[in-house]
Amino acid sequence: MSDQHVHPTTLDLPMCRQLADLVGERAEVEGINDTSIAGLQIFRTDHPTSVRSTVYEPALCVIAQGSKTVQLGDKEIVYGPLSYMISAVELPVVGAVVDATPSAPYLAVKLSLDQQEVSEMVMELGDALPPLDQQRECPAASCGLCVAPLDTGILQAMTRLVALLSSPTDARILAPLVRRELLYRALMGEMGWRLRDFVASDTQAHRISKVIAVLKDRFAEPLRVRELADDVNMSESTLFHTFKQVTRMSPVQFQKKLRLHEARRLMLFEGLEAATASYRVGYESPSHFSREYRRMFGAPPRADVSKLRGEQAMASAM
């Protein structure tokens, strides 16, 4: 298993405290808090959580307080306050908050990223970007998910973005500018080459991002690796090897996780029965679906969905 542990660097401590205070003020309920700024979400948890399965979208996430573990395939990432995570593509992961109390809750802020926006800024910056050979030092260089110590530029920009939530008029004009600054800081920073790899048309990482997009849109269909490889001009063996570098899982494992997450959503939010949901996402056998669902989420479909509905009802009553 490959582990990555990230510890805080020396930063402006009053600014770090300010970000935690701002996030805490705006995280009105435990869990995900949407905001008035497009693509910006705030997270709060008052207690350590059990391991939970989810799908990360392309995003930049900063932990303001507390710590968390995330596992992507065979890679485990342990990260805490004053670190930031970049997810370059959509990835099914499991994670758990490990450091949180009612007096010092886990607090994090996430800004969604758009590959087209990243690509346009890469082209705009051109030769001003750091040379790639100076940035490729991570042993898991091709992985689509990684964490680095927070730098002052990203900390200050994220703090200003969260602070804009208190002024809708200011946010309407200034939030797009601060978002652009955050993207710039990310591209110029320690993990900027990761974002560049996934938008540069001549890289293996970009080809895998296209494969992931196809799997996301057509996960209910039978998996045909040869067709996927032909679509991105790769051999089947190269596709398999590179896909596993990026996602830490095989295409079959990746598709299965997408199917199970979608089935869970269909049951939870659209009220479908387990058998109907299983057929909708591509399973031919409800019993096979139930076994794989339990293996992934820790409980049979009906019990898991009932538990989730109970947690939602409790949260809404608080």
N, C-alpha and C positions, 0 to 999 in steps of 0.2 A: 504494500500500500504506500502511496506517495503522500506525504504530509507537507503542509505549508503553514508555518506559524509566523504571524506578523505582529510585531510589537510597536507601540507608539514611538514616535520620534520626538525630539525636543522642539516644541512649537510655542507660540504665544499662548500661555495658559489662560489668560483672561478671555481671549478669542475662542478658545476651545470650550470654556465654560459658557460663553455667550451662545454658542451654537446649541449646546445641550439644553440651556434654558429656553431658547426660542422653540426648539423642537418639542420640549416638554409642555410648553404653554399651548401648543397647537395640536398636540396629540390628545384629543378629548376622550377617546375610548381606547381600550386595549385592542390590538390588531392593526389593520390597515386603515389609515385615515387619508381619504382623498382630499386634495386641496383645490383652490381656485386657479392655481397655475397649472397649465396643461403639462402632463407628464410628470408632475411632482407629487410624490406620496410620502407620508410620514408613518412610521411604525412605532408602536409602544407595547411593551409587555412588562407586567409588574412581577412576574415570577418566571423561573426557568421553565421551559416547555419540553414536552416529549418530542421525539423525532417526528418531523412532519415532511411529507412529500409535496413538492410544488414544481412549477416550471418557471425558471427565470427568463425574462425577456431581455433583449439588449438594454443595458442600463449602467449607470454609474451610481454606486451606493456608498454613503458615508455613515459610519457608526459614530454617534455622538457620545454614547454612554452604554456600558454593558459589553457583553461579548457573545459570540455565536460560533457554532461549528457548521460547516456546510460540506456535504460529501457529494462529489460528482464521479460516478463510477467508482474507480479504485483510488481516487484522489480526495484526501480530506484537507480542508482548509480551516484553520482556527484563527479567528481574527476578532479584535477588540476595538476599544475606542481609539480614535485618531488614526484609523486606517480606512482605506477605501477599496472597494471591489469594482472591477469592470467585468461585465458579462458581454461578450462580443456578439453572441448569437443566442437563440433560444435553446435552453438546456434544462432537461428534467433533473432535479436535484432533491436530496433530502437534507434537512437541517434542523438544528435545535438551538434555542437560546440557552446559554449556560450560566450567564451572570446577570441577574435581575432581581430587584427587591421593590416593594412598594415605595420605599423612600429613595431608591436609586434605580428606577426602571431602565430596561433596555430601550434605547432610543436610536432610531436610524432614519435616514432620509434617502429617498431614491429618485433619481432623475432618469426617465426613459431616454434611450438614444435611438436615432433614426439613421440607418446606414447611408441613405442618400445624403443626409445632412453631413455625416462624417466624410463621405466621399468628396463632397463639394468643398469642405474646408481643407482637406488634404491637397486638393488641386490648387486652391487659393494660396496655401502656404508654400507649396513647391519646395524649393531648395532651402527655405528657412527651417524646415523640419530637421531634427537631429538625424544624423546618419544611422541607418538601420543597424549597421554592424557594431555601433556603440551601445545599442540597447538590448541586443539579444543575449542576455546573461542568465535568464531563468532556465533551470534544467528541464522544465515542462513547457518549453517555448511555444509549442503549438496548441496548448490547451485554450479553450474558449472562455475560461473563467480563471481569474487570478486576483490577488490582493497585494497591495503595496502600502507602505507607511504614508500617511497623509502629508502632503506638502502645504506650505503656507498659502500658495496661490489658490489651490482648490478649497482649502478651509475658508479663506476669506470670501471667495466667490459664493460658496454654498451658504455661508452665514448671511450674506446679503440677499441671496435668493429667498431663503426662508423668512427673513425679516420683511420682505416685500408683501408677505401675506397679510400684514396688518394694514396695508394701504392698497385697496383694489385699483385706484387710479394710477398710482405709481407702478403697480405690478403690470398693468395693461401695457404700459410703454416700456418699462425697464426690464421686466422678466425675460423677454426674448434676447435682450442684450447680455444679461448675466448668464443665461443659458448658453449663449454663443461663447462667452468667456470661459465657462466651465469646460466646454468641448475643446476649446483651444488649449487650456491648461492640461487637460487629459492627454491630448495629442503630443504636447511638448514634454510631458512628464515621463516617469519611469516605465509606464505601461502603454505609452502612445503607440509603439510599434505593433501592439496587439490589435488595436483598432485599425491601423493602416493595413495590416495583413488581410483583414477580413473584407476590405473594400477595394483592394488593388486587384484588378481583373486578371493579372498574370500570376497570382499566387495560388497555392494549393488550398490555403485557408479560405480564400474567396470561393473557390469551387465547392468546398464543403458547405459553406454558408448557403449556396444555391441548392445543394442537395437537402439540407435541413429545411429550407423553405418548401421544397416539393413534398417532403415527408410530412410537414406540418399541414399542408393543404390536402394531402391525399393519404393520410395515415390509415384510413379504413380500407384502402385497397390492398391487394396482395403486393408484397414487397418484391420488386424485380431489380436486383442490384445491377444486372447487366445494362438495363435501360438507364438507370441513374448514372452509371459510369459513362455510357455513350453520350448522355446529355451534357456532361461537363468535360468531355474529352480526357477521361482517365481510364486506366485499366481497372478491372474489378479488384485486383489485389492492391493496387495503389489507393483506390477509393476506400477499401476496407481499412487499410493501415492508417491512412490520413484521417479518416472519420474517427477512428478510435483515439488518435492523438488529440483531436479537437474536443471530443465529447466524453472520452474515457469510457466508451461503451461501443458495442457493435451497432450497425444499422438496425438489426432485428430488435435488440434491447431498447434502442431509442424509440422505435416505432411502438413497441409494447407499452412503454411508459406514457407516450402521448395518448394511446388508445385508452389506457386505464384512467388517466386524468380527465379525458373528455367524458368517459362513461360516468365518472364520479360527478362531474358538473351536470350532466344530463339528469342524473337521479336527484341531485340536491336542489337544483334550481328549476328544472322543468318537470319534476315529479314522475319521471319514467321508472318503470319497474326494472329490476336488474336484468332480466332476460331481454327485454326490449332494448335497453341501453347497450347490452353486449352485442346484439346484432347490428345496432346502429354504428358501432365503432369498428366492426369488422370481424368479430368473433363468430364462429360457426357453432360453438358448443357453450351454452350457458354454464355448465359445470366446470369446463376448462377456464372460462372467464372468472368464475367465482374463486377458483384456486389461485389464479394469478393475482386477482384483486386482493385476496387475503394476504398473500405473500408480500405484496407491495405496501398495503395500508395497515396491515396488522389486525384486520377484522373482516368478516364477510360483508358483502355490499350493504345489506339491509341494516346490520348493526352499526356499521361505520357511518352511514348516512343519518341514522337516527341520532347518533352521538353528535355529529356535526350540527344537526338542527337544534339539538338541545343547547349546544354551546352558543349558537346564534341567538336563540331566545334569551339565554341568560345575559348575553352581552347587550341586547337591545333593552333589557329591563333595568340595566344599571344606570 
